[in-house]
Amino acid sequence: MLVDKPEGPTSHDIVQRVRRAYGTRTVGHTGTLDPFATGLLVVLLGRATRLARFVEAQPKRYVAVARLGVTTETDDATGPVTATHDVAALEETAVRNALLAFRGEGRQRPPVYSAKRVQGERSYDLARRGAAVELAEVAVTVHDVELLSWRNPELRFRVTVSAGTYVRALARDLGHRLGVGAHLSALRREAIGSVTVDRALTVDALDRPPPLLPPLAVLSDMPRAALDATDLEAVGHGRAVALPPDVVAGRSADSGGEVALVYDGRLVAVATVRGGSLQPTVVLEPA
């Protein structure tokens, strides 16, 4: 299910509502959205919850608003202000150049108020208790970024990032790069991979549970291999099958990469390429 999360509820709140609507506990989401954020939340039910790691690994696209000149404890508008700076002299060219400089591979320090674990505890739990938290930098990729508008002291921008990238931290680091500090004041997720928010349902639609999408809908960016009846039985028992010479839509699968295994138009399993074979790692239709 694709849900357009409104501002206010947590991602877990949406999961709880889906559980009540469909009468099942086996529900999970892929990619947390903070309560103040809106946009696409992919919710998986039943055996499809096994696909979470594949969905989460896809690039995510956002439209964000950063407020320059004000830093906060949480790197967003929900936290106490920690410092203010004069931004009257900032010009659009400097803001645009600083923003575009994030494009490509880089390093990012996650926000202290994040779900990262430190010695078994969530970073935000430690921060709320006043403990000193120093998170290690992680590798991230900004696939694309563009300035949509600039009206001092706020800029609106669209950004596509790798899994694990915090747009809050991107806003924070932009302020640091410009020497005035910043925080994220608004965030909307537009897409995860090729799945877009314009296909998503409002939360109110859950009052009358709508039909669910097939699991293959959230793996549209993954190479596919069609199975025959013999392959289907083998995959159902977790056995490897031969890697077809052609993969759907001309997309090849590198060694170690994942391939969606499809039979009669439905997703049966996800496999890893090993030499000339496909070894199932997640099976949705056991034999």
PyMOL commands that set and color helices and strands:
alter all, ss='L'
color gray80, all
select helices_A, chain A and resi 11-22+46-56+92-100+123-128+167-178+197-199+203-207+215-219+229-236+248-250
alter helices_A, ss='H'
color red, helices_A
select strands_A, chain A and resi 2-5+27-30+38-45+60-68+70-72+81-84+104-108+117-118+121-122+138-151+154-161+182-192+195-196+201-202+224-226+241-242+258-263+266-274+277-283
alter strands_A, ss='S'
color yellow, strands_A
deselect
rebuild
show_as cartoon
